[in-house]
């Protein structure tokens, strides 16, 4: 009985902590020409410890990635793994659960990194929301130029890495 009470308490605590997180992502890769290219990219991505599952869509050069619950997601490592396989990230759209996340001055923090919203959301963000990383190396040049042309030359992250994202 005592074990059951401890287990339930731990389950409730970890469920509350794990709400604000990245749950999945759609990664579009450019340069894939065959199924072997996609397989090499998928194999490279599977080595990352925060990835649970990857589902490739060869027709659109798209990988649907599911992240492990409670694990810190590192988007730079995802980009590096794609580049190590010999290809490039064309776009990265991640789903973030905004439950219990405070947004101040278009910034929010998660896992030691800071995310700057480049476009003002029309409504308050709550629950699962898809965000697109618009930094160089995560989006086409035209998209990066559109959003990153809005910011000042000197823009330091409040903590960790600064990602620029659009909704």
C-alpha positions as CSV (number, residue, x, y, z in Angstrom):
1,X,0.0,0.0,0.0
2,X,2.8,2.4,0.9
3,X,4.5,1.6,-2.4
4,X,1.3,2.4,-4.3
5,X,1.0,5.8,-2.6
6,X,4.6,6.7,-3.5
7,X,4.1,5.5,-7.0
8,X,0.9,7.6,-7.5
9,X,2.6,10.7,-5.9
10,X,5.5,10.4,-8.3
11,X,3.3,9.9,-11.3
12,X,1.3,13.0,-10.5
13,X,4.4,15.1,-10.0
14,X,6.1,14.0,-13.2
15,X,2.9,14.5,-15.2
16,X,2.6,18.1,-14.0
17,X,6.2,18.8,-14.8
18,X,6.2,17.2,-18.3
19,X,3.3,19.2,-19.7
20,X,5.3,22.1,-21.1
21,X,7.4,20.4,-23.7
22,X,8.0,19.7,-27.4
23,X,6.0,16.6,-28.3
24,X,6.6,16.2,-32.0
25,X,8.1,17.8,-35.1
26,X,7.8,17.8,-38.9
27,X,11.2,17.9,-40.4
28,X,11.5,18.5,-44.2
29,X,14.9,17.6,-45.6
30,X,16.2,18.9,-49.0
31,X,18.5,16.9,-51.2
32,X,17.0,13.5,-50.7
33,X,16.9,11.7,-54.1
34,X,16.1,8.1,-53.2
35,X,14.9,5.8,-50.4
36,X,18.5,5.0,-49.4
37,X,19.1,8.7,-48.7
38,X,16.0,8.9,-46.5
39,X,17.0,5.7,-44.7
40,X,20.5,7.2,-44.0
41,X,19.0,10.4,-42.6
42,X,16.5,8.4,-40.5
43,X,19.2,6.2,-39.1
44,X,21.3,9.2,-38.2
45,X,18.3,10.9,-36.4
46,X,17.5,7.7,-34.5
47,X,20.8,8.0,-32.6
48,X,19.5,11.1,-30.8
49,X,18.5,10.2,-27.2
50,X,15.4,12.4,-27.1
51,X,13.7,10.9,-30.2
52,X,11.1,8.1,-29.6
53,X,9.9,7.5,-33.2
54,X,10.4,8.7,-36.8
55,X,8.0,8.2,-39.6
56,X,9.4,9.1,-43.1
57,X,7.2,10.4,-45.9
58,X,9.4,9.9,-49.0
59,X,6.9,11.7,-51.3
60,X,7.4,15.0,-49.5
61,X,10.9,14.4,-48.0
62,X,9.3,14.8,-44.6
63,X,10.0,13.1,-41.3
64,X,7.5,13.1,-38.5
65,X,9.5,12.9,-35.3
66,X,8.0,12.0,-31.9
67,X,10.0,13.2,-28.8
68,X,10.4,11.3,-25.5
69,X,8.2,12.8,-22.8
70,X,10.2,14.9,-20.3
71,X,13.4,14.9,-22.4
72,X,15.2,18.1,-23.5
73,X,15.0,18.5,-27.3
74,X,18.0,20.0,-29.0
75,X,17.1,21.3,-32.5
76,X,20.7,22.1,-33.3
77,X,21.6,18.4,-32.9
78,X,18.7,17.5,-35.3
79,X,20.1,19.8,-37.9
80,X,23.6,18.5,-37.3
81,X,22.5,14.9,-37.8
82,X,20.8,15.8,-41.1
83,X,23.9,17.6,-42.3
84,X,26.1,14.7,-41.2
85,X,24.0,12.4,-43.4
86,X,24.8,14.8,-46.3
87,X,21.5,16.7,-46.5
88,X,19.9,20.0,-45.4
89,X,17.0,21.0,-43.2
90,X,14.4,22.7,-45.4
91,X,12.0,23.4,-42.6
92,X,11.4,22.4,-39.0
93,X,7.9,22.7,-37.5
94,X,7.7,21.6,-33.9
95,X,4.6,21.2,-31.7
96,X,5.0,22.7,-28.2
97,X,2.6,22.3,-25.3
98,X,2.2,25.8,-23.9
99,X,0.4,24.6,-20.7
100,X,1.9,26.5,-17.7
101,X,4.4,28.4,-19.9
102,X,4.7,32.2,-19.4
103,X,5.3,34.4,-22.5
104,X,6.8,37.8,-21.7
105,X,7.6,40.3,-24.4
106,X,7.2,37.6,-27.1
107,X,9.8,35.4,-25.4
108,X,9.4,32.1,-23.6
109,X,12.0,29.7,-22.1
110,X,12.1,26.0,-22.2
111,X,14.9,23.7,-21.1
112,X,17.5,26.4,-20.7
113,X,16.8,27.8,-24.2
114,X,15.0,31.0,-25.2
115,X,12.4,31.2,-28.0
116,X,11.5,34.5,-29.5
117,X,8.1,34.7,-31.2
118,X,8.6,36.7,-34.5
119,X,4.9,37.2,-35.1
120,X,2.4,38.1,-32.5
121,X,-0.2,35.4,-31.9
122,X,-3.7,36.5,-32.4
123,X,-4.8,34.7,-29.3
124,X,-3.1,33.6,-26.1
125,X,-1.1,30.4,-26.5
126,X,-2.4,27.4,-24.6
127,X,-2.2,23.7,-25.3
128,X,-0.5,22.2,-28.3
129,X,0.7,24.8,-30.8
130,X,2.9,24.3,-33.9
131,X,5.8,26.7,-34.2
132,X,8.3,27.0,-37.0
133,X,11.9,27.7,-36.4
134,X,13.0,30.4,-38.8
135,X,16.7,30.6,-38.0
136,X,19.2,30.1,-40.7
137,X,19.7,26.4,-41.2
138,X,16.2,25.6,-40.2
139,X,14.2,27.4,-42.9
140,X,14.6,28.5,-46.5
141,X,16.6,31.7,-47.0
142,X,13.5,33.7,-48.0
143,X,11.7,32.7,-44.8
144,X,14.7,33.5,-42.6
145,X,15.3,36.8,-44.3
146,X,11.6,37.8,-43.9
147,X,11.6,37.2,-40.1
148,X,15.2,37.8,-39.1
149,X,15.2,41.2,-41.0
150,X,12.8,42.5,-38.3
151,X,15.2,42.1,-35.4
152,X,18.0,44.3,-34.2
153,X,21.6,43.2,-35.0
154,X,22.4,42.6,-31.3
155,X,19.9,40.3,-29.7
156,X,21.2,38.2,-26.8
157,X,19.3,35.2,-25.4
158,X,18.1,35.4,-21.9
159,X,19.3,31.9,-21.2
160,X,21.0,29.3,-23.4
161,X,20.4,29.3,-27.2
162,X,18.1,31.8,-28.8
163,X,15.7,30.4,-31.4
164,X,13.5,32.6,-33.5
165,X,10.1,31.0,-34.2
166,X,6.9,31.8,-36.0
167,X,3.4,30.6,-35.4
